[in-house]
Amino acid sequence: MLSYTRVMMRRGRGPVALAAALLLALGGCDLDELLTVDDVDVVSRPVFENPDNLASVHAGAVREFARAYGGEYNNEGGQVHASGLLADELFNSDNFSDRQAIDARNMQVVNGANQTAYSWLHRARNHAEVAVGLMEANAASNADEDYDWEDERAELLGLAGFTYVMFGENYCGGVPFSTIPQEGETVFGAAETTQEIFARAIARFDAALALDADPAFTALAQLGKARAMLNLATTPAEVSAAADAVSGVATDFVYRVGYSDAITTAANAVWQLINAEKRWSASDAEGANGLPFVTDADPRTPTSESPLGGLAGTIHFNQLKYPEQGTDIPLATGIEARLIEAEAALRTDDRPGFFAIHNALRDMVTGLADLTDTGQSFDELVDLHFRERAYWLWLTSHRLGDMRRLLRQYGRQADDVYPIGPTVRGEGRGNDVNLLVPFAEESNPEYDPGACNNEVP
């Protein structure tokens, strides 16, 4: 099995890596606060730019991505949490009003939970890209022979690309991207459309694919590029092009983001905030339209009911996909490659190919029977396909992007896709279909707040 698990600080340079992460942690927001900090020299720039320290810079970038993706212990959720909460994967089971608002599809731009997840994703994006720039400038003179800098650049370019994928899938069209160059003032970014965001992702993946890197990092970039291409596709030919981009990725490939069972601040916060703290809960047929992730008892979405309920006394379902605080979270898999190929078969009316791909995947899991062609309509096959994607890719920050694709690419209506009616807590729902750019971004002079809204794209 070809797999890769990136565990932060894997070469024992944790303190410098974490300090570097603090130095490089530019978000897309809170810019006033960032620019008025008295002392940002956690690590001096000469130390930071020393080629001998690039391994630590790399480790810090990986750690930032892990936090942005899977959240942080005893703090807030990352993209898996925020996107799952707005979609039908998770519901809020504590008393925090900001999480309740996301769950109820009724956010305000001052929402703190959304602010944190958004900021962490920008930090991961910025850290990875600055680290790549330092590697490109200094790798030739690096004295650490244990590192293959071609691999390290390819990996970080892949992770940077995935930050843009998550911005494009989870947030409104209107996200700005600001940078702090090595010398000079902050370069503020203007709001970008969803299409422009995915184009940014593809550029990073193409840069990774141009390197002579380890096959694991090549596969990571192939999967990321295909995912961005699928989000941009408007024709069957463009879906087929996305499938072609992953034709060489093995079904058993997995790139995992590593978490720690020994360091609580580096724990898998999907496990911690759902199973240990009961702040989020796995959802079951949420809001009429949600999939029955619990009652289906599908082996791909394992859950258990908590006898004590959630933190606020609601019903609560633990997720068992990540059973411990150190369990890794998959970011890119060969299974997703096959799912993209299945969608291409669906869009080109290749019904035998569509069922063959899905059934080959289902044959890998005990207890999953084959799907059968009973003459379903195209819309029914779309429902079947996206249901399979939801179960295979559960709690990996895919579902919200897929729900938006159902609106954008398949003509569905939001109230037929998203949870509707009262929440588990009895609150009414709004009409959000994406996460918002937070209010703090309005300190960016180039940002137009009107660019972010509840749009189909």
C-alpha positions as CSV (number, residue, x, y, z in Angstrom):
1,M,0.0,0.0,0.0
2,L,1.4,3.4,-1.0
3,S,0.7,5.8,1.8
4,Y,2.3,8.7,3.5
5,T,1.8,10.1,6.9
6,R,3.2,13.5,7.7
7,V,3.8,13.8,11.4
8,M,4.8,17.3,12.5
9,M,8.2,17.7,14.2
10,R,9.2,14.3,13.0
11,R,12.9,15.0,13.0
12,G,13.1,16.3,16.5
13,R,13.3,20.1,15.9
14,G,10.0,20.9,17.5
15,P,10.9,24.1,19.5
16,V,12.4,25.9,16.5
17,A,9.6,24.7,14.2
18,L,6.9,26.0,16.5
19,A,8.6,29.3,17.0
20,A,8.9,29.6,13.2
21,A,5.2,28.8,12.9
22,L,4.5,31.8,15.3
23,L,6.8,34.1,13.2
24,L,5.2,33.1,10.0
25,A,1.6,33.0,11.1
26,L,0.0,35.6,8.9
27,G,-3.7,35.2,8.7
28,G,-6.0,36.7,6.2
29,C,-7.5,38.8,8.9
30,D,-6.8,40.4,12.3
31,L,-4.4,42.6,10.4
32,D,-4.6,45.6,12.7
33,E,-3.7,43.4,15.6
34,L,-0.9,41.7,13.7
35,L,0.6,45.0,12.6
36,T,0.6,46.5,16.1
37,V,2.4,43.6,17.9
38,D,5.4,45.0,19.7
39,D,7.7,42.0,19.4
40,V,7.3,39.5,16.6
41,D,10.9,38.3,16.9
42,V,10.1,34.9,18.3
43,V,12.9,33.8,16.0
44,S,15.0,36.5,14.4
45,R,14.8,36.7,10.7
46,P,18.5,35.8,10.2
47,V,18.0,32.7,12.2
48,F,14.8,31.9,10.4
49,E,16.4,32.4,7.0
50,N,19.5,30.4,7.8
51,P,19.5,27.5,5.4
52,D,20.5,25.1,8.2
53,N,17.1,25.8,9.8
54,L,14.9,25.1,6.8
55,A,14.0,21.6,8.2
56,S,12.4,23.4,11.1
57,V,10.7,25.9,8.9
58,H,9.2,22.9,7.0
59,A,8.1,21.2,10.2
60,G,6.4,24.4,11.3
61,A,4.5,24.7,8.0
62,V,3.3,21.1,8.4
63,R,2.1,21.8,11.9
64,E,0.2,24.9,10.8
65,F,-1.6,22.9,8.1
66,A,-2.5,20.1,10.6
67,R,-4.1,22.7,12.9
68,A,-6.0,24.4,10.1
69,Y,-7.3,21.0,8.9
70,G,-8.1,19.1,12.1
71,G,-8.4,21.9,14.7
72,E,-6.5,22.3,17.9
73,Y,-6.9,20.6,21.3
74,N,-9.1,22.4,23.8
75,N,-9.5,25.3,21.5
76,E,-11.5,25.4,18.2
77,G,-12.3,23.3,15.2
78,G,-10.5,23.5,11.8
79,Q,-11.9,23.0,8.3
80,V,-13.2,19.5,9.1
81,H,-15.3,20.9,11.9
82,A,-16.5,24.2,10.3
83,S,-17.4,22.7,7.0
84,G,-19.1,19.6,8.6
85,L,-21.1,21.8,10.9
86,L,-22.6,23.9,8.0
87,A,-23.1,20.7,6.0
88,D,-25.0,17.6,7.3
89,E,-22.0,15.8,8.8
90,L,-22.0,17.5,12.3
91,F,-24.3,19.4,14.6
92,N,-23.5,21.6,17.6
93,S,-23.9,19.9,21.0
94,D,-22.6,22.6,23.3
95,N,-23.7,26.1,24.3
96,F,-21.5,28.3,22.1
97,S,-23.7,30.6,20.1
98,D,-21.2,31.0,17.3
99,R,-21.1,27.3,16.6
100,Q,-24.9,27.2,16.9
101,A,-25.1,29.9,14.2
102,I,-23.0,27.9,11.8
103,D,-25.1,24.8,12.5
104,A,-28.3,26.8,11.9
105,R,-27.0,28.2,8.6
106,N,-27.4,31.7,10.0
107,M,-23.9,33.2,10.5
108,Q,-22.9,36.8,11.0
109,V,-19.5,38.1,9.9
110,V,-18.5,38.5,13.5
111,N,-18.8,34.8,14.2
112,G,-15.8,33.8,16.3
113,A,-15.7,30.1,15.4
114,N,-15.7,30.9,11.8
115,Q,-13.0,33.6,12.4
116,T,-10.7,31.1,14.0
117,A,-11.0,28.4,11.3
118,Y,-10.6,31.1,8.6
119,S,-7.5,32.6,10.2
120,W,-5.8,29.2,10.8
121,L,-6.3,28.3,7.1
122,H,-4.6,31.6,6.0
123,R,-1.7,31.0,8.4
124,A,-1.2,27.5,6.9
125,R,-1.4,29.0,3.4
126,N,1.1,31.7,4.2
127,H,3.5,29.6,6.1
128,A,3.7,26.9,3.4
129,E,4.3,29.5,0.7
130,V,6.9,31.5,2.5
131,A,8.7,28.2,3.4
132,V,8.8,27.2,-0.2
133,G,10.3,30.5,-1.2
134,L,13.0,30.2,1.4
135,M,13.7,26.6,0.3
136,E,14.0,27.8,-3.3
137,A,16.4,30.5,-2.4
138,N,18.6,28.5,0.0
139,A,18.2,24.8,-0.6
140,A,21.4,24.5,-2.7
141,S,23.5,25.6,0.3
142,N,21.7,23.6,2.9
143,A,24.0,21.5,5.0
144,D,21.4,19.0,6.2
145,E,21.9,16.0,4.0
146,D,18.9,14.2,5.6
147,Y,16.5,16.3,3.6
148,D,15.6,16.1,0.0
149,W,14.6,19.6,-0.8
150,E,12.8,18.6,-4.0
151,D,10.5,16.5,-1.9
152,E,10.0,19.1,0.8
153,R,9.1,21.8,-1.7
154,A,6.7,19.5,-3.5
155,E,5.0,18.6,-0.2
156,L,4.5,22.2,0.9
157,L,3.3,23.3,-2.5
158,G,0.8,20.5,-2.3
159,L,-0.3,21.6,1.2
160,A,-0.5,25.2,0.0
161,G,-2.7,24.1,-2.9
162,F,-5.0,22.3,-0.5
163,T,-5.5,25.5,1.5
164,Y,-6.8,27.2,-1.6
165,V,-9.0,24.1,-2.4
166,M,-10.6,24.5,1.1
167,F,-11.0,28.3,0.7
168,G,-12.7,27.6,-2.6
169,E,-15.0,24.8,-1.4
170,N,-15.9,26.1,2.0
171,Y,-16.0,29.9,1.8
172,C,-17.9,32.4,-0.4
173,G,-16.4,33.7,-3.6
174,G,-14.8,36.8,-2.2
175,V,-11.8,35.6,-0.1
176,P,-8.8,37.9,-0.2
177,F,-5.2,36.7,0.0
178,S,-2.7,39.0,1.7
179,T,1.0,38.4,2.0
180,I,4.0,39.8,3.9
181,P,7.1,39.8,1.7
182,Q,10.5,39.1,3.2
183,E,11.2,42.8,3.0
184,G,8.6,45.6,3.0
185,E,5.0,46.3,4.1
186,T,2.0,43.9,3.9
187,V,0.7,43.4,0.4
188,F,-3.1,43.4,0.9
189,G,-5.2,41.2,-1.4
190,A,-8.5,42.0,-3.0
191,A,-11.5,39.6,-2.9
192,E,-11.2,36.8,-5.4
193,T,-13.9,34.7,-7.1
194,T,-14.4,31.0,-6.4
195,Q,-12.9,30.3,-9.9
196,E,-9.9,32.5,-9.2
197,I,-9.3,30.7,-5.9
198,F,-9.3,27.3,-7.6
199,A,-7.0,28.6,-10.3
200,R,-4.6,29.5,-7.5
201,A,-4.8,26.0,-6.2
202,I,-4.0,24.5,-9.6
203,A,-1.0,26.7,-10.0
204,R,0.5,25.4,-6.7
205,F,-0.2,21.8,-7.7
206,D,1.3,22.3,-11.2
207,A,4.4,23.7,-9.5
208,A,4.7,20.6,-7.3
209,L,4.2,18.3,-10.3
210,A,7.1,20.1,-12.1
211,L,9.5,18.8,-9.5
212,D,11.2,15.5,-9.4
213,A,9.7,14.5,-6.1
214,D,8.8,11.3,-4.3
215,P,5.8,9.6,-5.8
216,A,3.7,10.3,-2.6
217,F,4.0,14.0,-3.2
218,T,3.3,13.7,-6.9
219,A,0.1,11.8,-6.1
220,L,-0.8,14.4,-3.5
221,A,-0.5,17.1,-6.1
222,Q,-2.4,15.0,-8.7
223,L,-5.3,14.5,-6.4
224,G,-5.4,18.2,-5.3
225,K,-5.3,19.4,-8.9
226,A,-8.1,17.0,-9.9
227,R,-10.2,18.1,-7.0
228,A,-9.8,21.8,-8.0
229,M,-10.5,20.9,-11.7
230,L,-13.7,19.0,-10.6
231,N,-14.8,22.1,-8.8
232,L,-14.3,24.2,-11.9
233,A,-15.8,21.7,-14.3
234,T,-18.8,22.9,-16.3
235,T,-18.9,20.2,-19.0
236,P,-18.6,16.4,-19.2
237,A,-15.2,16.9,-21.0
238,E,-13.9,19.0,-18.1
239,V,-15.0,16.3,-15.6
240,S,-13.2,13.7,-17.7
241,A,-10.1,15.9,-17.7
242,A,-10.1,15.9,-13.9
243,A,-10.4,12.1,-14.0
244,D,-7.4,11.9,-16.4
245,A,-5.4,13.9,-13.9
246,V,-5.6,11.1,-11.3
247,S,-5.6,8.1,-13.6
248,G,-2.1,7.1,-12.4
249,V,-2.9,7.3,-8.7
250,A,-3.2,3.9,-7.0
251,T,-6.5,3.2,-5.2
252,D,-4.6,2.3,-2.0
253,F,-2.7,5.6,-1.9
254,V,-3.3,7.7,1.2
255,Y,-1.7,10.9,2.3
256,R,-2.4,11.4,6.0
257,V,-2.0,14.4,8.2
258,G,-0.4,13.3,11.4
259,Y,-1.5,14.1,14.9
260,S,0.0,13.2,18.3
261,D,-1.1,10.9,21.1
262,A,1.6,12.4,23.4
263,I,1.3,16.1,22.8
264,T,-2.1,17.4,23.6
265,T,-1.8,20.6,21.6
266,A,-1.0,18.5,18.5
267,A,-3.9,16.1,19.0
268,N,-6.5,15.2,16.5
269,A,-9.2,17.7,17.6
270,V,-11.9,16.0,15.5
271,W,-11.7,13.2,18.1
272,Q,-11.1,15.5,21.0
273,L,-13.9,18.0,20.3
274,I,-16.5,15.4,19.3
275,N,-15.6,12.3,21.4
276,A,-13.9,13.8,24.5
277,E,-15.5,17.2,24.9
278,K,-18.9,16.5,23.3
279,R,-19.0,20.0,21.6
280,W,-19.7,18.7,18.1
281,S,-21.7,15.6,17.4
282,A,-22.0,13.4,14.3
283,S,-25.3,14.1,12.5
284,D,-28.0,11.7,11.5
285,A,-30.5,12.7,8.8
286,E,-30.1,16.3,10.0
287,G,-32.8,18.7,8.9
288,A,-34.8,16.5,6.6
289,N,-32.1,16.5,3.8
290,G,-29.2,15.2,5.7
291,L,-27.8,11.8,5.1
292,P,-28.4,9.1,7.8
293,F,-24.7,8.8,8.8
294,V,-25.7,7.1,12.0
295,T,-28.7,5.0,11.4
296,D,-27.4,3.6,8.1
297,A,-24.7,1.9,10.2
298,D,-22.4,2.1,7.2
299,P,-18.9,0.8,8.1
300,R,-17.4,3.9,6.4
301,T,-19.1,6.2,8.9
302,P,-18.8,4.4,12.3
303,T,-20.5,6.1,15.3
304,S,-21.7,5.4,18.7
305,E,-24.4,7.2,20.8
306,S,-23.1,8.8,24.0
307,P,-25.3,7.8,26.9
308,L,-24.7,11.2,28.7
309,G,-25.5,13.3,25.6
310,G,-23.7,16.4,24.5
311,L,-22.1,19.0,26.6
312,A,-25.4,21.0,26.5
313,G,-27.6,18.0,27.1
314,T,-28.5,17.4,23.5
315,I,-28.4,13.9,22.0
316,H,-24.8,13.1,21.0
317,F,-23.1,10.7,18.6
318,N,-19.4,10.0,18.8
319,Q,-17.5,9.5,15.6
320,L,-15.3,6.4,15.5
321,K,-13.4,7.0,12.3
322,Y,-10.7,8.6,14.4
323,P,-10.8,6.6,17.6
324,E,-7.9,8.2,19.4
325,Q,-6.3,11.6,19.9
326,G,-3.3,10.6,17.8
327,T,-5.2,9.1,14.9
328,D,-4.2,10.6,11.5
329,I,-6.7,12.3,9.2
330,P,-6.5,11.4,5.5
331,L,-6.2,14.5,3.2
332,A,-5.9,12.8,-0.2
333,T,-6.7,9.2,-1.2
334,G,-6.7,6.9,-4.2
335,I,-10.4,6.2,-3.3
336,E,-11.1,9.9,-4.2
337,A,-9.3,9.3,-7.5
338,R,-11.7,6.5,-8.4
339,L,-14.7,8.6,-7.2
340,I,-13.7,11.3,-9.7
341,E,-13.4,8.7,-12.4
342,A,-16.9,7.4,-11.5
343,E,-18.3,11.0,-11.8
344,A,-16.7,11.3,-15.3
345,A,-18.3,8.0,-16.3
346,L,-21.7,9.3,-15.0
347,R,-21.3,12.6,-16.9
348,T,-20.4,10.7,-20.2
349,D,-23.3,8.3,-19.8
350,D,-21.1,5.3,-19.2
351,R,-23.4,3.5,-16.8
352,P,-21.4,0.2,-16.8
353,G,-18.2,2.1,-16.0
354,F,-20.0,4.1,-13.3
355,F,-21.3,1.0,-11.4
356,A,-18.0,-0.9,-12.0
357,I,-15.9,1.7,-10.3
358,H,-18.3,2.1,-7.4
359,N,-18.6,-1.6,-6.8
360,A,-14.8,-2.2,-7.0
361,L,-14.5,0.3,-4.2
362,R,-17.4,-1.2,-2.2
363,D,-15.8,-4.7,-2.6
364,M,-12.9,-3.4,-0.4
365,V,-15.2,-3.1,2.6
366,T,-16.8,-6.0,4.4
367,G,-20.6,-5.6,4.6
368,L,-21.1,-3.4,1.5
369,A,-23.2,-5.0,-1.1
370,D,-22.8,-4.1,-4.8
371,L,-24.9,-1.3,-6.3
372,T,-27.1,-2.4,-9.1
373,D,-28.3,-0.6,-12.3
374,T,-32.1,-0.6,-12.1
375,G,-32.6,2.0,-14.8
376,Q,-32.2,4.9,-12.5
377,S,-32.6,8.4,-13.9
378,F,-29.6,10.7,-14.3
379,D,-30.7,12.7,-11.2
380,E,-31.1,9.5,-9.2
381,L,-27.6,8.4,-10.2
382,V,-26.3,11.8,-9.1
383,D,-27.9,11.3,-5.7
384,L,-26.3,7.8,-5.5
385,H,-22.9,9.1,-6.5
386,F,-22.8,12.0,-4.0
387,R,-24.1,9.7,-1.3
388,E,-21.2,7.4,-1.9
389,R,-18.8,10.3,-1.9
390,A,-20.3,11.5,1.4
391,Y,-19.7,8.1,3.0
392,W,-16.2,7.5,1.6
393,L,-15.0,11.0,2.4
394,W,-16.8,11.6,5.7
395,L,-15.2,14.1,8.1
396,T,-12.4,15.1,5.7
397,S,-13.7,18.5,4.7
398,H,-15.3,17.4,1.4
399,R,-19.0,17.4,2.0
400,L,-19.7,21.1,2.0
401,G,-17.8,21.5,-1.3
402,D,-19.9,18.6,-2.7
403,M,-23.1,20.2,-1.6
404,R,-22.2,23.5,-3.3
405,R,-21.3,21.5,-6.4
406,L,-24.8,20.0,-6.4
407,L,-26.1,23.6,-6.6
408,R,-23.6,24.9,-9.0
409,Q,-23.1,22.0,-11.4
410,Y,-26.3,19.9,-11.1
411,G,-28.9,22.6,-10.7
412,R,-30.2,21.6,-7.3
413,Q,-31.9,24.0,-4.9
414,A,-30.3,24.8,-1.5
415,D,-33.4,23.7,0.4
416,D,-33.3,20.3,-1.3
417,V,-29.6,19.8,-0.4
418,Y,-28.8,21.5,3.0
419,P,-30.4,20.8,6.3
420,I,-33.7,22.7,6.7
421,G,-36.2,23.2,9.5
422,P,-35.4,23.4,13.2
423,T,-31.9,22.3,14.5
424,V,-31.5,19.6,17.1
425,R,-31.7,22.4,19.6
426,G,-34.9,23.8,18.2
427,E,-33.5,26.9,16.5
428,G,-34.7,28.0,13.1
429,R,-32.3,27.9,10.2
430,G,-31.1,30.6,7.9
431,N,-30.1,30.2,4.3
432,D,-26.2,30.1,4.4
433,V,-24.7,27.8,1.8
434,N,-21.0,28.7,2.5
435,L,-18.8,30.0,5.3
436,L,-18.3,33.8,5.3
437,V,-15.2,36.0,5.2
438,P,-15.0,37.3,8.8
439,F,-15.5,40.9,9.8
440,A,-11.8,41.3,10.8
441,E,-10.9,41.2,7.1
442,E,-12.6,44.6,6.7
443,S,-9.4,46.1,8.1
444,N,-7.9,45.1,4.7
445,P,-8.2,48.3,2.6
446,E,-8.3,46.2,-0.6
447,Y,-11.2,44.0,0.5
448,D,-14.8,44.7,-0.6
449,P,-17.2,43.2,2.1
450,G,-19.9,43.1,-0.5
451,A,-18.0,40.4,-2.5
452,C,-18.8,37.7,0.1
453,N,-22.4,36.5,0.2
454,N,-24.6,33.4,0.0
455,E,-23.9,32.7,-3.6
456,V,-24.3,29.5,-5.5
457,P,-20.7,29.4,-6.6
